[in-house]
Amino acid sequence: MQFSTRYILGFALVLCLISSTLLSITAVSLRGKQETNRQLDKKKSVLMACNISKPEKSELSDAEWIAEEFATFEAQIVNLSTGEVVATGEEADSFDPDLIERIPVETNPAQIVDVPKEVRVFHRKDENGKLDTIVFPIYGKGLWSTMKGFLAVKADLNTIYGITYYSHGETPGLGGEVDNPKWKAHWPNRKIFDADGKVAIKVIKGSAGPQAQDPHSVDGLSGATITSRGVGAMMQYWFSDKGYGPYLKKLQEGKA
Ligand SMILES: Cc1cc2nc3c(=O)[nH]c(=O)nc-3n(C[C@H](O)[C@H](O)[C@H](O)COP(=O)(O)O)c2cc1C
């Protein structure tokens, strides 16, 4: 049986229309689920920054386990420039960082162009209700991408608990090693500030010494000096007065 050119073109057009309609419907109907998964992934990253991982024996689903662990965290919305806490509780839980006004900033080594007016940090208390850890969102440029993650800091506001990156576009095996647990294991117990209160943590080329003798250095990623430099620069930015400095001051004074 022979089909005319007009029939074949018409058939192809109808097929394209049906496929694109089905694709659009699928994309729209999955949007909610994708957003939920994105939020879950972010929460999991907060837990990972605190070195909390799901026990192998756990019978809970990932979502249930994350919800259970996350209940031990309290979100605070912080005004970056004043360091004041502007919301806690449900208001802080439903905070959407993507909807917050952004403020352009001066040129800086972390290549941060603008910052949100307000950020959400997470407090974790120990079993006696005492502050144990604060998890800070961090971001800055690597070689190819903006790397986004969390740095967890102990209640002394200086000792690092852990680091994690949940979004980056660095090269797998090179800069992409920022999310390798082996590299992240170099961070716990290193110190952010020196004795004068200056941000001293840096990512060096090569290997850092033991944390007792070399508390402010972290091993660089081999073959990824630019990504490593980006990680160091974002630490410098976020823990300076331009970043969390005002909030850290308020915490030290017991006013946050
Ligand atoms: C395909 C390709 C991908 C690369 N990806 C990265 C990367 O993700 N991060 C990075 O810092 N350097 C990356 N580099 C290397 C940089 O171009 C640069 O040479 C390197 O940062 C220098 O670091 P080194 O002194 O540790 O070798 C990549 C190079 C190539 C050819």
PDBQT file of the ligand as one rigid body, heavy atoms in Angstrom, charges set to zero:
ROOT
HETATM    1  C1  LIG A 301      38.132  18.760  30.811  1.00  0.00    +0.000 C 
HETATM    2  C2  LIG A 301      38.717  19.479  31.987  1.00  0.00    +0.000 A 
HETATM    3  C3  LIG A 301      37.951  19.636  33.114  1.00  0.00    +0.000 A 
HETATM    4  C4  LIG A 301      38.457  20.328  34.230  1.00  0.00    +0.000 A 
HETATM    5  N1  LIG A 301      37.688  20.490  35.325  1.00  0.00    +0.000 NA
HETATM    6  C5  LIG A 301      38.178  21.174  36.381  1.00  0.00    +0.000 A 
HETATM    7  C6  LIG A 301      37.365  21.413  37.546  1.00  0.00    +0.000 A 
HETATM    8  O1  LIG A 301      36.225  20.966  37.677  1.00  0.00    +0.000 OA
HETATM    9  N2  LIG A 301      37.910  22.168  38.536  1.00  0.00    +0.000 N 
HETATM   10  C7  LIG A 301      39.177  22.697  38.464  1.00  0.00    +0.000 A 
HETATM   11  O2  LIG A 301      39.594  23.379  39.384  1.00  0.00    +0.000 OA
HETATM   12  N3  LIG A 301      39.952  22.455  37.398  1.00  0.00    +0.000 NA
HETATM   13  C8  LIG A 301      39.481  21.704  36.359  1.00  0.00    +0.000 A 
HETATM   14  N4  LIG A 301      40.271  21.487  35.273  1.00  0.00    +0.000 N 
HETATM   15  C9  LIG A 301      41.666  21.907  35.333  1.00  0.00    +0.000 C 
HETATM   16  C10 LIG A 301      41.811  23.399  35.171  1.00  0.00    +0.000 C 
HETATM   17  O3  LIG A 301      41.660  23.715  33.850  1.00  0.00    +0.000 OA
HETATM   18  C11 LIG A 301      43.188  23.795  35.699  1.00  0.00    +0.000 C 
HETATM   19  O4  LIG A 301      44.152  23.230  34.880  1.00  0.00    +0.000 OA
HETATM   20  C12 LIG A 301      43.379  23.296  37.081  1.00  0.00    +0.000 C 
HETATM   21  O5  LIG A 301      42.421  23.876  37.922  1.00  0.00    +0.000 OA
HETATM   22  C13 LIG A 301      44.763  23.590  37.599  1.00  0.00    +0.000 C 
HETATM   23  O6  LIG A 301      44.836  22.843  38.796  1.00  0.00    +0.000 OA
HETATM   24  P1  LIG A 301      46.118  21.993  39.202  1.00  0.00    +0.000 P 
HETATM   25  O7  LIG A 301      47.180  23.021  39.410  1.00  0.00    +0.000 OA
HETATM   26  O8  LIG A 301      45.684  21.320  40.466  1.00  0.00    +0.000 OA
HETATM   27  O9  LIG A 301      46.391  21.034  38.088  1.00  0.00    +0.000 OA
HETATM   28  C14 LIG A 301      39.769  20.821  34.183  1.00  0.00    +0.000 A 
HETATM   29  C15 LIG A 301      40.539  20.651  33.027  1.00  0.00    +0.000 A 
HETATM   30  C16 LIG A 301      40.025  19.998  31.945  1.00  0.00    +0.000 A 
HETATM   31  C17 LIG A 301      40.879  19.824  30.720  1.00  0.00    +0.000 C 
ENDROOT
TORSDOF 0
